[in-house]
Amino acid sequence: MGSYVRVSERLPLPHDPDEAVVGSADRHDQYPVHVCRSEDDAVTRLVAEIGGRRVALVTDDTVAELHARRLADRLTGTGLDVVMTSFPAGEANKSVATATALLDWLAGTELARRDVVVAVGGGVVIDTVGWVASAYMRGVPYINVPTTLLADVDAALGGKVAVDHPTAKNLIGAFYQPKAVVSNVGYLATLDRRQMRAGLAEAIKKGVISSPELFELIELKHSDILAADPDTSARLVHGASAIKCELIAKDPYEEDLRRPLNFGHTIGHAVETVTGYGPVLHGEAVSFGMACAARIAQRRGLLAPAALDRITGLLTTVGLPTTLAELPAPLDAGATVAALGQIRKIRDGLIRFVLPVQLGETVIADDVTDAEIRAALTA
């Protein structure tokens, strides 16, 4: 004999057919961020978060060889049903074509609505797979396992998922929060110094906009961080994750486009677009964007010259670009200003610059002129 669940929904019809019907949908998402020092600890946390569901593990070809195949085998060894795929590494593959191929692959698996997609990799993997998870079956749970410093402190957190378009970075995407984040700082030992520096840019950003303490930690310990020291890296990732989660909670869906977290990203995203998504790493573009925004703030009298020197000095000390000459690819200032037009469309017709005033304090300006931008770019 079958079992039944009785449902009673006796609703009255409204009396006035001319009155607007109001639809509503409230959602409150929470997820844990686990910062681990070893893969053993990460696997334990990951298995607990998966909760016995099927797993579709997605990574890129580079991370597949370094970590993801081993991780998939370890998950399978715990009794989980795991399938895995990968796509070519690099920002150029953060695309609609890659996302479509992943959706086709998922459609050929046994993954059900409550099963779990696990994204293992850096920002490209996490952004792309997060968007795919948001679209597949109108949204399946996903867990981020970041393998780069940039993903640890930024991309894996906040639920901003997207792929790039030739006209603008992250043009096609959604807000879709992960089920959990499991960060294993042990993976950082396989990164080269350039990738570590790029990730550190996003941590420096958080220090400038909201945490003098984090900024000072990086000033004191940047050598240990760049060397992937596990204890120092765990302290940095834990602190940066807590700060970003706190800031995101204030406005998780960007209803207010005046967001300090965009510091360095207005120009940074334009740099990535103009250079073709790849020659300049995201963190390098953000570093250059932060330096430009800080110069605009100093010229407006908002930021003391000594504070400008401290911000650009730390970026330079860790090996990040602050001038056109230091960027790893040629950049045309005019084309960069023109690319800001697409960002203006995304941001409600305005270019909003986050300008630092002092560590932990910023202002949002929507009146920065093209002349100011050009001067900052070419300084």
Secondary structure in CASP SS format (residue, H / E / C, confidence):
PFRMAT SS
TARGET T0000
AUTHOR 0000-0000-0000
METHOD secondary structure of the structure
MODEL  1
M C 1.00
G C 1.00
S C 1.00
Y C 1.00
V C 1.00
R C 1.00
V C 1.00
S C 1.00
E C 1.00
R C 1.00
L C 1.00
P C 1.00
L C 1.00
P C 1.00
H C 1.00
D C 1.00
P C 1.00
D C 1.00
E C 1.00
A C 1.00
V C 1.00
V C 1.00
G C 1.00
S C 1.00
A C 1.00
D C 1.00
R C 1.00
H C 1.00
D C 1.00
Q C 1.00
Y C 1.00
P C 1.00
V E 1.00
H E 1.00
V E 1.00
C E 1.00
R C 1.00
S C 1.00
E H 1.00
D H 1.00
D H 1.00
A H 1.00
V H 1.00
T H 1.00
R H 1.00
L H 1.00
V H 1.00
A H 1.00
E H 1.00
I H 1.00
G C 1.00
G C 1.00
R C 1.00
R C 1.00
V E 1.00
A E 1.00
L E 1.00
V E 1.00
T E 1.00
D E 1.00
D H 1.00
T H 1.00
V H 1.00
A H 1.00
E H 1.00
L H 1.00
H H 1.00
A H 1.00
R H 1.00
R H 1.00
L H 1.00
A H 1.00
D H 1.00
R H 1.00
L H 1.00
T H 1.00
G H 1.00
T C 1.00
G C 1.00
L C 1.00
D C 1.00
V E 1.00
V E 1.00
M E 1.00
T E 1.00
S E 1.00
F E 1.00
P C 1.00
A C 1.00
G C 1.00
E H 1.00
A H 1.00
N H 1.00
K C 1.00
S C 1.00
V H 1.00
A H 1.00
T H 1.00
A H 1.00
T H 1.00
A H 1.00
L H 1.00
L H 1.00
D H 1.00
W H 1.00
L H 1.00
A H 1.00
G C 1.00
T C 1.00
E C 1.00
L C 1.00
A C 1.00
R C 1.00
R C 1.00
D C 1.00
V E 1.00
V E 1.00
V E 1.00
A E 1.00
V E 1.00
G E 1.00
G C 1.00
G H 1.00
V H 1.00
V H 1.00
I H 1.00
D H 1.00
T H 1.00
V H 1.00
G H 1.00
W H 1.00
V H 1.00
A H 1.00
S H 1.00
A H 1.00
Y H 1.00
M H 1.00
R H 1.00
G C 1.00
V C 1.00
P C 1.00
Y E 1.00
I E 1.00
N E 1.00
V E 1.00
P E 1.00
T C 1.00
T C 1.00
L H 1.00
L H 1.00
A H 1.00
D H 1.00
V H 1.00
D H 1.00
A H 1.00
A C 1.00
L C 1.00
G C 1.00
G C 1.00
K E 1.00
V E 1.00
A E 1.00
V E 1.00
D E 1.00
H E 1.00
P C 1.00
T C 1.00
A E 1.00
K E 1.00
N E 1.00
L E 1.00
I E 1.00
G E 1.00
A E 1.00
F E 1.00
Y C 1.00
Q C 1.00
P C 1.00
K C 1.00
A E 1.00
V E 1.00
V E 1.00
S E 1.00
N E 1.00
V H 1.00
G H 1.00
Y H 1.00
L H 1.00
A H 1.00
T H 1.00
L C 1.00
D C 1.00
R H 1.00
R H 1.00
Q H 1.00
M H 1.00
R H 1.00
A H 1.00
G H 1.00
L H 1.00
A H 1.00
E H 1.00
A H 1.00
I H 1.00
K H 1.00
K H 1.00
G H 1.00
V H 1.00
I H 1.00
S H 1.00
S C 1.00
P H 1.00
E H 1.00
L H 1.00
F H 1.00
E H 1.00
L H 1.00
I H 1.00
E H 1.00
L H 1.00
K H 1.00
H H 1.00
S H 1.00
D H 1.00
I H 1.00
L H 1.00
A C 1.00
A C 1.00
D C 1.00
P H 1.00
D H 1.00
T H 1.00
S H 1.00
A H 1.00
R H 1.00
L H 1.00
V H 1.00
H H 1.00
G H 1.00
A H 1.00
S H 1.00
A H 1.00
I H 1.00
K H 1.00
C H 1.00
E H 1.00
L H 1.00
I H 1.00
A H 1.00
K H 1.00
D C 1.00
P C 1.00
Y C 1.00
E C 1.00
E C 1.00
D C 1.00
L C 1.00
R C 1.00
R C 1.00
P H 1.00
L H 1.00
N H 1.00
F C 1.00
G C 1.00
H H 1.00
T H 1.00
I H 1.00
G H 1.00
H H 1.00
A H 1.00
V H 1.00
E H 1.00
T H 1.00
V H 1.00
T C 1.00
G C 1.00
Y C 1.00
G C 1.00
P C 1.00
V C 1.00
L C 1.00
H H 1.00
G H 1.00
E H 1.00
A H 1.00
V H 1.00
S H 1.00
F H 1.00
G H 1.00
M H 1.00
A H 1.00
C H 1.00
A H 1.00
A H 1.00
R H 1.00
I H 1.00
A H 1.00
Q H 1.00
R H 1.00
R C 1.00
G C 1.00
L C 1.00
L C 1.00
A C 1.00
P H 1.00
A H 1.00
A H 1.00
L H 1.00
D H 1.00
R H 1.00
I H 1.00
T H 1.00
G H 1.00
L H 1.00
L H 1.00
T H 1.00
T H 1.00
V C 1.00
G C 1.00
L C 1.00
P C 1.00
T C 1.00
T C 1.00
L H 1.00
A H 1.00
E H 1.00
L C 1.00
P C 1.00
A C 1.00
P C 1.00
L C 1.00
D C 1.00
A H 1.00
G H 1.00
A H 1.00
T H 1.00
V H 1.00
A H 1.00
A H 1.00
L H 1.00
G H 1.00
Q H 1.00
I H 1.00
R H 1.00
K H 1.00
I H 1.00
R C 1.00
D C 1.00
G C 1.00
L C 1.00
I C 1.00
R C 1.00
F E 1.00
V E 1.00
L E 1.00
P E 1.00
V E 1.00
Q E 1.00
L C 1.00
G C 1.00
E E 1.00
T E 1.00
V E 1.00
I E 1.00
A E 1.00
D C 1.00
D C 1.00
V C 1.00
T C 1.00
D H 1.00
A H 1.00
E H 1.00
I H 1.00
R H 1.00
A H 1.00
A H 1.00
L H 1.00
T H 1.00
A C 1.00
END
